[in-house]
Amino acid sequence: MNSQVASIPSGESRIVLNWSIPPGSDYRLVRAGSASLYRNNAGVTYPYTVPNYLSIKNSSAGTSYYYFFYDWEINSPGITCVSARVPATLTVNTLPTVSVSGSTGICPGASTLLTASGAASYLWSPATGLSATNVASVNASPAATTTYTVTGTNTNGCSASQNVTVTVNANPVVVVSANAAICAGASTSLTASGAASYIWSPATGLSATNVASVNASPAATTTYTVTGTNAAGCTASQNVTVTVNPLPVVTLANFSSVCQTAAAFALSGGSPAGGVYSGPGVNAGSFSPATAGIGTHTISYLYQNANGCSASTSKTITVDNCNCITPGTPGSIAGAASVCANSAVTYSVNFNANVSSYNWVALLMRLSPPVRELIRLPLLMDLITLPVVFVWLRLMPAAVHCPVVKPLLKLLPVLRVIF
């Protein structure tokens, strides 16, 4: 119940009770203490009704008395008027089923196309990295991994949302071999790491283009680019330069023949100076005929420049036995000086113990125009148009290299001579 203490002076007073009374019946308004209230005992007619609020039914002194509570002020928090109930139909519209398609993994700086479907209109958020926010398809190029929400609304005004996360994958960190220098015609190995697959370009001078390690042998200085791709499909590139240094231009002068008994001598004639000689009889840049021995020998000259590039060339040197035994002049050639056509003739010389082999040479001469042809025998010669034939004999001693050549026989013109 509610109660309130109020000081009421004599006479007429206004008292604010400020009570909140729920709807009910048999409420009583009483006073505490011995103060007397005025009352009316004539013309009392219960109940006293304030429509829609309250009805005073009687007093504690009975229905013949009414205590003086006048000018009641009652405040209702609200009056609810309820009409008669009538049937109503409620239509519940379905929500749209929103879905999103498109690649959700990108590389830094790239974009992906996201497409929403299942509704009549769309709204994307956040707007960061999006080409638009109020269309079905948008290009997304966020700088970092981002989750986008697309809200679709159908024709009935019902909405539903779907999330999609665009993951920004990292680029690979490609590491490549340091810049290299090679000599012309040489090669160097180049190796890349930090990715799953690789492509090298340009292909000029490379042993392959799609592997981690390649052999590079360019003809001229070349900068190669290797592009690495990681498992997420992201790429990065690195450059490496292969510098091609030219080979030196090396020359070597001709050597004169020397005797086997000659003293060792310093080799010369190689250019540029400062190279290295090698070959039979060569030691520390000097040539020893005695060590090399009689015969023709190849002497090589190798030069390396400041870039470490080298080239070589070679010449021959002949070591002769200058103490050889001369076989002497051979005797006359025995045999017919002239023969008939289609006949054969045999020629011979006397035996010489110092001779180990013979070399027969025919010298053919035309008078007009003068033409000389050396033809080694045995052979078949047509001499119809040759006016003069000279036969020469070259003697080769048994153990030395000092030949003697001497014209021995003059033949008259014949039709055919068979040796």
Secondary structure, 3 states (H helix, E strand, C coil): CCCCCCCCCCCCCCCCCCCCCCCCCCCCCCCCCCCCCCEECCCCCCCEEECCCEEECCECCECCCEECCCCCCCCCCCCCCCCCCCCCCCCCCCCCCCEEECCCEECCCCCEEEEEECCCEEEEECCCCECCCCCCEEEECCCCCEEEEEEEECCCCCEEEEEEEEEECCCCCCEECCCEEEECCCCEEEEEECCCEEEEECCCCECCCCCCEEEECCCCCEEEEEEEECCCCCEEEEEEEEEEECCCCCEECCCCCEECCCCCEECCCEECCCCEEECCCEECCEECHHHHCCEEEEEEEEEECCCCCEEEEEEEEEEECCCCCCCCCCCCCECCCCCCCCCCCCCECCCCCCEEEEEEEEEEEECCCCEEEEEECCCEEECCCCCEEEEEEEEEECCCCCCEEEEEEEECCCCEEEC
